[in-house]
Amino acid sequence: MSIMMDEAIADKGDNPLLAHCLKDLEADTLLLPTLPDISVKIRKAINDVKANNARIAKVVQVDPAITGRLIHIANSPLYLGRKKIESCPEALTRMGLKAAQHFITSFALKGVFIAKSVYIRKRMQDLWQHSSYVAAICAVLAHKTHGFDPDRAMLAGLVHDIGVVPILTYADRHPELITDPRQIEETIQDLRTRIGIMIMRRWNFPADFDDVVGEAENWWRQGTQEPDYSDLVILSQLHSFVGTLQIHRYPRMDEIPAYRKVLADAAGADMSKDVLGLAREEIAQIQKMLTN
């Protein structure tokens, strides 16, 4: 370990959780969440250049729970069709392979938000609820604005806080390091971005997802001239705080660059104001699909 690294850890001496997480992070021994094997196999099958619905259906059907959920979603209002879907190949055809991949990854993600201790388990549950709510808002905003894939937007919203999970897991496994809950918040603030980007790369997510997890709370981010998924997540996060006491801790929605980029015209601005009202049922349906 370098002298600079030793000094950095020493500086965190008043926060043992942060010091130990940082030490393990630098040593590449910090426990990062992994996606279930079935999810990885399905993603590989979908991304195979020789992929077709029949071949992918054989991989998906190894897991009856995932098969059932895909069929349920294919028959939901999100994918309206005249005919009722009753098989996995039909569900894949109606949804499209990329959309199915995003949903399957989303199903798997819930399994990493787990803990043993009562306090950390509650933190994980709250984090999942927030992430799934932001994901649902992302999907609805993407559907109602130009240039976004709603299913990809949903996945972006779902992973925007993924860097918090290993920190909570570490706190769950080493409660002796915590004397004050504020130490957890400090550790999250310092390390969430770096850890989140590591996870995205470990999971082989698209390169722009690095920005999604790294910029999710950079309210004044300028980014690119054209709106991107990071802008969508930032805007959706602020939407998620509407109606809560937390909203007063954040900038006004119509002040941030993401608002002006994603909702550039008057129609878009009106839609943004109404999204939690007019689209509340749609948001609730998507969140229910993710959390059940």
Secondary structure as UniProt FT lines:
FT   HELIX           3..11
FT   TURN            12..14
FT   HELIX           16..26
FT   TURN            27..28
FT   HELIX           37..47
FT   TURN            49..50
FT   HELIX           53..60
FT   TURN            61..62
FT   HELIX           64..74
FT   HELIX           77..79
FT   HELIX           88..95
FT   HELIX           97..109
FT   HELIX           110..112
FT   HELIX           118..144
FT   TURN            146..147
FT   HELIX           150..159
FT   TURN            160..161
FT   HELIX           162..164
FT   HELIX           165..173
FT   HELIX           175..177
FT   HELIX           182..202
FT   TURN            203..204
FT   TURN            207..208
FT   HELIX           209..214
FT   TURN            216..217
FT   TURN            219..220
FT   HELIX           229..240
FT   TURN            241..243
FT   HELIX           245..249
FT   HELIX           253..255
FT   HELIX           257..262
FT   HELIX           266..278
FT   HELIX           280..291
//
